[in-house]
Amino acid sequence: MSTPMGRPTYLAILGMPVLVFGASAHTLRAARERAVRRGLPLAVYTDDRFATGHDAADRAVVEAVAGTDLDLVGLAVHGPENGVDKVLEGARLHP
């Protein structure tokens, strides 16, 4: 679908503000574990996902590995600010 001027129309990726943090692999693993313990919704981004090219394969490579063994390169966490702050302990706001 496009606009009258021929520009594509894009869907919203996220409907809320997003803060981006940087962290080491160790900090990402710890944050994932804390989010799981707190029952917060999260999405994981593993190195393997970027080689697949489509959603079904992305999901399959994540499901094939135990959560504690994921090669995390990123994650998204949603929840109350104080809970998310505690989950992201050790991560720093990306410049």
MIROKE-322481 format. One record per residue: residue number from 0; residue in three letters; x, y, z of N, C-alpha, C in turn. Coordinates in nm, 4 decimals, padded with zeros to 6 digits, always signed. Each point is the difference from the previous one (the first is absolute). Layout:
ATOM    n  res       n.x       n.y       n.z      ca.x      ca.y      ca.z       c.x       c.y       c.z
ATOM  NUM  ALA         X         Y         Z         X         Y         Z         X         Y         Z
...
This chain:
ATOM    n  res       n.x       n.y       n.z      ca.x      ca.y      ca.z       c.x       c.y       c.z
ATOM    0  MET  +00.0847  -00.1166  +00.0000  -00.0847  +00.1166  +00.0000  +00.0896  +00.1233  +00.0000
ATOM    1  SER  -00.0429  +00.1066  -00.0664  +00.0781  +00.1222  -00.0003  -00.0880  +00.1225  +00.0153
ATOM    2  THR  +00.0655  +00.1099  +00.0301  -00.0686  +00.1278  +00.0157  -00.0270  +00.0583  -00.1382
ATOM    3  PRO  -00.0812  +00.1066  -00.0084  -00.0263  +00.0619  -00.1303  +00.1275  +00.0458  -00.0706
ATOM    4  MET  +00.1056  +00.0292  +00.0739  +00.1249  +00.0451  -00.0621  +00.0887  -00.1173  -00.0385
ATOM    5  GLY  -00.0510  -00.1231  +00.0134  +00.0759  -00.1171  -00.0388  +00.0971  -00.0524  +00.1043
ATOM    6  ARG  -00.0013  +00.0587  +00.1175  +00.0884  -00.0482  +00.1068  -00.0654  -00.1171  +00.0701
ATOM    7  PRO  +00.0786  -00.0984  +00.0427  -00.0601  -00.1137  +00.0700  -00.0563  +00.0414  +00.1349
ATOM    8  THR  -00.1019  -00.0713  +00.0441  -00.0579  +00.0189  +00.1319  +00.0547  -00.1107  +00.0894
ATOM    9  TYR  +00.0581  +00.0367  +00.1105  +00.0587  -00.0972  +00.0913  -00.0867  -00.0170  +00.1232
ATOM   10  LEU  -00.0042  -00.1198  +00.0505  -00.0690  -00.0270  +00.1260  +00.0895  +00.0402  +00.1156
ATOM   11  ALA  -00.0598  +00.0341  +00.1122  +00.0767  +00.0313  +00.1201  +00.0672  -00.1266  +00.0507
ATOM   12  ILE  +00.1253  +00.0098  +00.0337  +00.0718  -00.1145  +00.0545  -00.0350  -00.0168  +00.1475
ATOM   13  LEU  +00.0048  +00.1091  +00.0736  -00.0322  -00.0018  +00.1419  -00.0895  +00.1190  +00.0301
ATOM   14  GLY  -00.0963  -00.0216  +00.0862  -00.0919  +00.1072  +00.0326  +00.0334  +00.0723  +00.1280
ATOM   15  MET  +00.1245  -00.0041  +00.0423  +00.0381  +00.0646  +00.1249  +00.1440  +00.0469  -00.0106
ATOM   16  PRO  +00.0439  +00.0900  +00.0865  +00.1412  +00.0395  -00.0026  +00.0900  -00.1205  +00.0308
ATOM   17  VAL  +00.1165  -00.0009  -00.0602  +00.0948  -00.1093  +00.0197  +00.1348  +00.0602  +00.0401
ATOM   18  LEU  +00.0591  -00.0537  +00.1036  +00.1350  +00.0385  +00.0401  +00.0941  -00.1114  -00.0430
ATOM   19  VAL  +00.1151  +00.0365  -00.0535  +00.0973  -00.0981  -00.0474  +00.1211  +00.0044  +00.0926
ATOM   20  PHE  +00.0385  -00.1170  +00.0490  +00.1134  -00.0124  +00.0895  +00.1059  -00.0873  -00.0657
ATOM   21  GLY  +00.1235  +00.0181  +00.0396  +00.1084  -00.0872  -00.0433  +00.0433  -00.0852  +00.1180
ATOM   22  ALA  +00.0401  -00.1238  -00.0292  +00.0421  -00.0894  +00.1080  +00.0848  -00.1132  -00.0561
ATOM   23  SER  +00.0791  -00.0588  +00.0860  +00.0801  -00.1165  -00.0378  -00.0902  -00.1231  -00.0102
ATOM   24  ALA  +00.0523  -00.1058  -00.0591  -00.0746  -00.1253  -00.0097  -00.0359  -00.0514  +00.1391
ATOM   25  HIS  +00.0908  +00.0131  +00.0941  -00.0258  -00.0441  +00.1377  -00.1177  +00.0780  +00.0600
ATOM   26  THR  -00.0033  +00.1316  -00.0196  -00.1077  +00.0831  +00.0529  -00.1320  -00.0333  -00.0671
ATOM   27  LEU  +00.0015  -00.0274  -00.1308  -00.1224  -00.0397  -00.0707  -00.0557  -00.1310  +00.0552
ATOM   28  ARG  +00.0882  -00.0976  +00.0226  -00.0459  -00.1284  +00.0561  -00.0619  +00.0200  +00.1379
ATOM   29  ALA  +00.0653  +00.0811  +00.0827  -00.0516  +00.0266  +00.1348  -00.1338  +00.0730  -00.0075
ATOM   30  ALA  -00.0122  +00.0963  -00.0903  -00.1258  +00.0746  -00.0157  -00.1110  -00.0938  -00.0452
ATOM   31  ARG  +00.0289  -00.0907  -00.0917  -00.1007  -00.0967  -00.0457  -00.0483  -00.0848  +00.1165
ATOM   32  GLU  +00.0924  -00.0479  +00.0806  -00.0366  -00.0829  +00.1155  -00.0862  +00.0777  +00.0986
ATOM   33  ARG  +00.0352  +00.1254  +00.0259  -00.0799  +00.0810  +00.0926  -00.1398  +00.0251  -00.0563
ATOM   34  ALA  -00.0094  +00.0255  -00.1301  -00.1318  +00.0223  -00.0623  -00.0857  -00.1257  +00.0098
ATOM   35  VAL  +00.0598  -00.1159  -00.0231  -00.0737  -00.1265  +00.0096  -00.0482  -00.0211  +00.1430
ATOM   36  ARG  +00.0874  +00.0212  +00.0980  -00.0386  -00.0166  +00.1412  -00.1135  +00.0933  +00.0395
ATOM   37  ARG  -00.0013  +00.1207  -00.0544  -00.1034  +00.0979  +00.0330  -00.1263  -00.0170  -00.0842
ATOM   38  GLY  +00.0052  -00.0884  -00.0972  -00.1163  -00.0225  -00.0858  -00.0284  +00.1138  -00.0958
ATOM   39  LEU  +00.1021  +00.0780  -00.0352  -00.0188  +00.1116  -00.0922  +00.0051  -00.0488  -00.1450
ATOM   40  PRO  -00.0865  +00.0529  -00.0846  +00.0046  -00.0368  -00.1418  +00.1334  +00.0444  -00.0606
ATOM   41  LEU  +00.0609  -00.0875  -00.0801  +00.1246  +00.0377  -00.0633  +00.0123  -00.0628  -00.1372
ATOM   42  ALA  +00.0834  +00.0595  -00.0805  +00.0367  -00.0535  -00.1313  +00.1506  -00.0157  +00.0006
ATOM   43  VAL  +00.0473  -00.1079  -00.0598  +00.1443  -00.0231  -00.0048  +00.0491  +00.0103  -00.1435
ATOM   44  TYR  +00.1187  +00.0535  -00.0127  +00.0671  +00.0116  -00.1288  +00.1321  -00.0743  +00.0126
ATOM   45  THR  +00.0128  -00.1082  -00.0754  +00.1216  -00.0798  +00.0046  +00.0775  +00.0174  -00.1293
ATOM   46  ASP  +00.1280  -00.0267  +00.0056  +00.0835  +00.0106  -00.1184  -00.0533  -00.0892  -00.1127
ATOM   47  ASP  -00.0481  -00.1198  +00.0346  -00.0516  -00.0950  -00.0999  -00.1217  +00.0536  -00.0748
ATOM   48  ARG  -00.0811  +00.0806  +00.0654  -00.1216  +00.0527  -00.0646  +00.0314  +00.0851  -00.1212
ATOM   49  PHE  +00.1116  +00.0672  -00.0006  +00.0322  +00.0908  -00.1100  +00.0465  -00.0733  -00.1256
ATOM   50  ALA  +00.0171  -00.1303  +00.0083  +00.0423  -00.0781  -00.1162  -00.1164  -00.0708  -00.0685
ATOM   51  THR  -00.1201  +00.0065  +00.0552  -00.1097  -00.0818  -00.0519  -00.0786  +00.0649  -00.1122
ATOM   52  GLY  -00.0333  +00.1257  +00.0122  -00.0727  +00.0685  -00.1053  -00.1509  -00.0027  +00.0085
ATOM   53  HIS  -00.0592  -00.0760  +00.0917  -00.1459  +00.0059  +00.0146  -00.0430  -00.0438  +00.1393
ATOM   54  ASP  -00.1209  +00.0422  +00.0369  -00.0488  -00.0125  +00.1373  -00.0058  -00.1443  +00.0504
ATOM   55  ALA  -00.0518  -00.0919  -00.0802  -00.0123  -00.1398  +00.0463  +00.1371  -00.0576  +00.0334
ATOM   56  ALA  +00.0997  +00.0285  -00.0834  +00.1353  -00.0496  +00.0271  +00.0595  +00.0700  +00.1216
ATOM   57  ASP  -00.0303  +00.1301  +00.0167  +00.0463  +00.0728  +00.1191  -00.0481  -00.0699  +00.1264
ATOM   58  ARG  -00.1277  -00.0315  +00.0016  -00.0591  -00.0657  +00.1169  +00.0593  -00.1383  +00.0230
ATOM   59  ALA  +00.0249  -00.0728  -00.1080  +00.0551  -00.1353  +00.0112  +00.1400  +00.0006  +00.0601
ATOM   60  VAL  +00.0855  +00.0955  -00.0396  +00.1361  +00.0007  +00.0545  -00.0003  +00.0374  +00.1475
ATOM   61  VAL  -00.0949  +00.0835  +00.0422  -00.0085  +00.0344  +00.1418  -00.0547  -00.1178  +00.0801
ATOM   62  GLU  -00.1025  -00.0658  -00.0524  -00.0602  -00.1138  +00.0709  +00.0946  -00.1189  +00.0114
ATOM   63  ALA  +00.0987  -00.0089  -00.0884  +00.0920  -00.1137  +00.0000  +00.1065  +00.0087  +00.1094
ATOM   64  VAL  +00.0070  +00.1139  +00.0676  +00.1053  +00.0218  +00.0998  -00.0647  +00.0316  +00.1348
ATOM   65  ALA  +00.0538  -00.0584  +00.1061  -00.0482  +00.0323  +00.1351  +00.0197  +00.1486  +00.0265
ATOM   66  GLY  -00.0930  +00.0606  +00.0711  +00.0062  +00.1434  +00.0270  +00.1318  +00.0467  +00.0581
ATOM   67  THR  +00.0573  -00.0778  +00.0897  +00.1260  +00.0399  +00.0629  +00.1180  -00.0121  -00.0958
ATOM   68  ASP  -00.0174  -00.0699  -00.1131  +00.1084  -00.0190  -00.0965  -00.0128  +00.0882  -00.1241
ATOM   69  LEU  -00.1004  +00.0872  -00.0039  -00.0184  +00.0863  -00.1165  +00.1200  +00.0927  -00.0187
ATOM   70  ASP  +00.0419  +00.0200  -00.1242  +00.1073  +00.0927  -00.0343  -00.0638  +00.1377  -00.0215
ATOM   71  LEU  -00.0327  +00.0664  +00.1108  -00.0744  +00.1260  -00.0055  +00.0836  +00.1149  -00.0544
ATOM   72  VAL  -00.0611  +00.0750  -00.0915  +00.0593  +00.1241  -00.0482  -00.0923  +00.1176  +00.0311
ATOM   73  GLY  -00.1195  -00.0304  +00.0502  -00.0934  +00.1041  +00.0385  -00.1235  -00.0592  +00.0620
ATOM   74  LEU  -00.0760  +00.0827  +00.0688  -00.1290  -00.0419  +00.0532  -00.0875  +00.1213  +00.0205
ATOM   75  ALA  -00.1279  -00.0255  +00.0030  -00.0991  +00.1043  +00.0270  -00.0808  -00.0455  +00.1197
ATOM   76  VAL  -00.0244  +00.0911  +00.0931  -00.0749  -00.0311  +00.1218  -00.1104  +00.1030  +00.0150
ATOM   77  HIS  -00.1176  -00.0467  +00.0398  -00.1124  +00.0907  +00.0210  -00.0557  -00.0222  +00.1399
ATOM   78  GLY  -00.0273  +00.1084  +00.0700  -00.0589  -00.0120  +00.1324  +00.0062  +00.1314  +00.0733
ATOM   79  PRO  -00.0353  -00.0021  +00.1272  +00.0055  +00.1214  +00.0810  +00.1439  +00.0517  +00.0079
ATOM   80  GLU  +00.0135  +00.1307  +00.0034  +00.1337  +00.0610  -00.0035  +00.0926  -00.0548  +00.1074
ATOM   81  ASN  -00.0479  -00.0133  +00.1228  +00.0891  -00.0472  +00.1073  +00.0441  -00.1449  -00.0236
ATOM   82  GLY  -00.0874  -00.0844  -00.0549  +00.0368  -00.1380  -00.0298  +00.0997  -00.0090  -00.1135
ATOM   83  VAL  -00.0233  +00.0782  -00.1055  +00.0918  -00.0005  -00.1143  +00.1353  +00.0558  +00.0420
ATOM   84  ASP  +00.0009  +00.1043  +00.0820  +00.1264  +00.0556  +00.0504  +00.0818  -00.1062  +00.0724
ATOM   85  LYS  -00.0660  -00.0805  +00.0818  +00.0703  -00.1049  +00.0739  +00.0513  -00.1089  -00.0936
ATOM   86  VAL  -00.0783  -00.0330  -00.1029  +00.0421  -00.1010  -00.0981  +00.1233  +00.0479  -00.0753
ATOM   87  LEU  +00.0054  +00.1286  -00.0340  +00.1094  +00.0529  -00.0820  +00.1198  +00.0466  +00.0809
ATOM   88  GLU  +00.0069  -00.0382  +00.1252  +00.1126  +00.0384  +00.0844  +00.1311  -00.0382  -00.0687
ATOM   89  GLY  +00.0908  +00.0950  -00.0083  +00.1296  -00.0250  -00.0632  +00.0069  +00.0476  -00.1440
ATOM   90  ALA  -00.1147  +00.0203  -00.0636  -00.0021  +00.0527  -00.1363  +00.0057  +00.1521  +00.0056
ATOM   91  ARG  +00.0528  +00.0605  -00.1025  +00.0124  +00.1460  -00.0055  -00.0755  +00.0533  -00.1202
ATOM   92  LEU  -00.0625  +00.1159  +00.0154  -00.0708  +00.0643  -00.1092  +00.0959  +00.0197  -00.1169
ATOM   93  HIS  -00.0440  -00.0411  -00.1197  +00.0820  +00.0134  -00.1204  +00.0149  +00.1481  -00.0343
ATOM   94  PRO  +00.1207  +00.0420  -00.0377  +00.0210  +00.1440  -00.0268  -00.0790  +00.0517  -00.1187
